[in-house]
Amino acid sequence: MLRGVLGKTFRLVGYTIQYGCIAHCAFEYVGGVVMCSGPSMEPTIQNSDVVFAENLSRHFYGIQRGDIVIAKSPSDPKSNICKRVIGLEGDKILTNSPSDFFKSHSYVPTGHVWLEGDNLQNSTDSRYYGPIPYGLIRGRIFFKILKRFSKVLIWLSEA
């Protein structure tokens, strides 16, 4: 009897590890659901909108100008940012300071991208911390899930 219980326990642990590895690979390399917070991408993405980010583009250098991406924050590696790709490596970017008095040109170095929020008045982006390394990009937003649905997800997570 003990042998049967141990056998079932080891089988359960084995299946748990296998499915955990599959889930990890799916979320790391294929994509996943992300909740965006903050006003920097308004009106395109509102605070608490839920989006699906696919991760395959970043592995194959498929990120293009105009894509909205999820990236690790250069100022706080524990948090993610959601921004639009404005420039790719080698591009010359006309930048505005937050006060809009000064305009200058910046070049995007090799292996970097220039990110900005759609809400320029309320966005901390490459205008502040410069171009970010391509390796900080976690994924490209593939589609936005309805905001109504995001309220349901928030309610479920609080329950």
C-alpha positions in Angstrom: 0.0 0.0 0.0 2.8 2.4 0.9 4.5 1.6 -2.4 1.3 2.5 -4.3 0.9 5.8 -2.5 4.6 6.7 -3.1 4.3 5.7 -6.8 1.2 8.0 -7.3 3.0 10.8 -5.4 6.1 10.6 -7.5 3.9 10.4 -10.7 2.0 13.6 -9.6 5.3 15.4 -8.8 6.7 14.4 -12.2 3.6 15.6 -14.1 3.6 18.9 -12.1 7.3 19.5 -13.0 6.6 18.6 -16.7 3.6 20.9 -17.0 5.4 23.6 -15.1 8.2 23.5 -17.6 5.8 23.6 -20.5 4.0 26.6 -19.0 7.3 28.4 -18.3 8.5 27.9 -21.9 5.1 29.1 -23.2 5.1 32.3 -21.2 8.8 33.0 -21.8 9.0 32.3 -25.5 5.4 32.4 -26.9 3.6 35.1 -24.9 1.2 35.9 -22.2 -1.4 38.2 -20.7 -0.1 41.5 -19.2 -1.9 44.2 -17.3 -0.7 47.7 -18.3 -0.8 50.4 -15.6 -0.2 54.1 -15.7 -1.2 56.9 -18.1 1.8 57.0 -20.4 0.1 55.2 -23.3 -3.3 56.9 -23.1 -5.5 57.0 -25.2 -4.2 53.9 -26.9 -3.9 51.8 -23.8 -5.8 52.9 -20.7 -4.7 52.3 -17.1 -5.5 48.7 -16.1 -6.1 47.5 -19.7 -5.2 43.8 -20.2 -3.2 43.0 -23.3 -1.7 39.9 -24.9 2.1 40.2 -25.5 3.8 37.8 -27.9 7.5 37.2 -27.3 8.5 35.6 -30.6 9.2 38.9 -32.3 11.9 39.9 -29.9 13.8 36.6 -30.5 13.8 37.1 -34.3 14.4 40.9 -34.3 10.9 41.4 -35.6 10.3 44.6 -33.7 9.4 47.5 -36.0 8.8 51.3 -35.6 5.3 51.8 -34.3 5.0 48.6 -32.4 3.9 48.8 -28.7 6.3 46.7 -26.6 6.6 45.5 -23.0 10.2 46.1 -21.8 12.1 46.0 -18.5 12.4 49.5 -17.1 16.0 50.8 -17.4 15.6 52.7 -14.1 13.9 49.8 -12.2 14.7 46.3 -13.5 11.9 44.8 -11.2 9.2 46.6 -13.2 8.0 46.6 -16.8 7.1 49.5 -19.0 4.7 49.6 -21.9 5.9 52.0 -24.7 5.8 52.6 -28.5 8.9 52.0 -30.6 9.8 55.3 -32.2 13.3 54.5 -33.5 15.5 51.5 -34.3 19.3 51.3 -34.3 20.9 53.8 -36.6 17.9 56.2 -36.6 18.2 59.9 -35.9 15.4 61.0 -33.5 14.2 64.6 -33.0 13.5 64.8 -29.2 11.5 67.3 -27.2 12.4 68.1 -23.7 9.5 67.7 -21.2 9.1 71.5 -21.2 8.9 71.5 -25.1 11.3 74.5 -25.2 14.3 72.6 -26.4 14.5 70.2 -29.4 17.6 68.1 -30.1 18.7 65.2 -32.1 19.6 61.8 -30.7 21.0 58.8 -32.5 19.9 55.3 -31.6 23.1 53.2 -31.2 23.5 49.6 -32.5 21.5 47.1 -30.4 19.2 49.7 -29.0 15.7 51.1 -29.6 14.0 54.5 -28.8 10.8 54.2 -26.8 8.1 56.8 -26.1 4.7 56.8 -24.6 1.7 58.1 -26.6 0.9 60.5 -23.8 4.1 62.6 -24.1 3.1 65.0 -21.3 2.8 62.2 -18.8 5.4 59.6 -19.9 8.9 58.7 -18.6 10.6 57.2 -21.6 13.7 57.4 -23.8 13.6 61.2 -23.6 14.6 60.8 -20.0 16.7 57.6 -19.9 17.9 57.5 -23.5 17.7 54.5 -25.9 17.3 51.1 -24.3 19.1 47.9 -25.1 17.2 45.6 -27.4 17.7 42.9 -24.7 15.3 44.7 -22.3 12.3 44.1 -24.6 10.1 41.4 -23.2 7.5 41.2 -25.9 5.3 43.0 -28.5 1.7 43.7 -27.7 -0.4 41.6 -30.1 -3.9 42.7 -29.1 -5.8 44.4 -26.4 -8.4 42.6 -24.4 -11.5 44.5 -23.7 -11.3 46.8 -20.6 -14.6 45.3 -19.4 -12.9 42.0 -19.3 -9.9 43.5 -17.3 -12.3 44.6 -14.6 -13.5 41.0 -14.3 -9.9 39.8 -14.0 -9.2 42.4 -11.3 -12.3 41.4 -9.4 -11.3 37.7 -9.7 -7.8 38.4 -8.5 -9.1 40.2 -5.4 -11.5 37.4 -4.5 
